[in-house]
């Protein structure tokens, strides 16, 4: 928001502050670049795959150290 717009907003009456808030909110949402459905699905699948792989690796390392500790003690 430019300095001029900020000054205009502060000069506005306090009764319309909610209106100003929602107008500003709408302006900010208009600036957002929303992903396409295809991009959303592919990136979500990539995240789920990486989480699954990371959890599996942590599980296997934990099992290995548990087995090693039982062998030592």
C-alpha positions as CSV (number, residue, x, y, z in Angstrom):
1,X,0.0,0.0,0.0
2,X,1.4,3.4,-0.9
3,X,2.0,6.2,1.6
4,X,-0.9,8.2,0.2
5,X,-3.3,5.3,0.7
6,X,-2.1,4.8,4.3
7,X,-2.6,8.5,5.0
8,X,-6.1,8.3,3.5
9,X,-6.9,5.3,5.6
10,X,-5.8,6.9,8.9
11,X,-7.9,10.0,8.1
12,X,-11.0,7.9,7.6
13,X,-13.5,7.8,10.4
14,X,-13.1,5.1,13.0
15,X,-16.6,3.8,12.3
16,X,-15.6,2.4,8.9
17,X,-12.4,0.7,10.1
18,X,-14.0,-2.8,9.5
19,X,-14.9,-1.7,6.0
20,X,-11.4,-0.6,5.4
21,X,-10.0,-3.8,6.8
22,X,-12.1,-6.0,4.5
23,X,-11.3,-3.7,1.5
24,X,-7.6,-4.2,2.3
25,X,-8.1,-7.9,2.7
26,X,-9.8,-8.2,-0.7
27,X,-6.9,-6.2,-2.3
28,X,-4.3,-8.6,-0.7
29,X,-6.2,-11.7,-1.8
30,X,-6.3,-10.3,-5.4
31,X,-2.5,-10.2,-5.3
32,X,-2.2,-13.9,-4.4
33,X,-1.2,-16.2,-7.2
34,X,-3.2,-19.4,-6.6
35,X,-1.9,-22.7,-7.9
36,X,-3.8,-24.7,-10.5
37,X,-5.5,-27.9,-9.5
38,X,-2.8,-30.0,-11.3
39,X,0.0,-28.1,-9.6
40,X,-1.7,-28.5,-6.2
41,X,-2.2,-32.2,-6.6
42,X,1.4,-32.9,-7.8
43,X,3.0,-30.8,-5.1
44,X,0.8,-32.4,-2.4
45,X,1.8,-35.8,-3.7
46,X,5.5,-34.8,-3.6
47,X,5.1,-33.6,0.0
48,X,3.3,-36.8,1.1
49,X,6.0,-38.9,-0.6
50,X,8.8,-37.1,1.1
51,X,7.1,-37.3,4.5
52,X,6.6,-41.1,4.0
53,X,10.2,-41.6,3.0
54,X,11.5,-39.5,5.9
55,X,9.3,-41.4,8.4
56,X,10.4,-44.7,7.0
57,X,14.1,-43.8,7.2
58,X,13.7,-42.6,10.8
59,X,11.9,-45.8,11.7
60,X,14.6,-48.0,10.1
61,X,17.4,-46.1,11.9
62,X,15.5,-46.4,15.2
63,X,15.1,-50.1,14.7
64,X,18.8,-50.5,13.9
65,X,19.9,-48.7,17.0
66,X,17.4,-50.7,19.1
67,X,18.8,-53.9,17.7
68,X,22.4,-52.7,18.2
69,X,21.7,-51.7,21.8
70,X,20.2,-55.1,22.6
71,X,23.3,-56.8,21.1
72,X,25.6,-54.7,23.3
73,X,23.6,-54.8,26.5
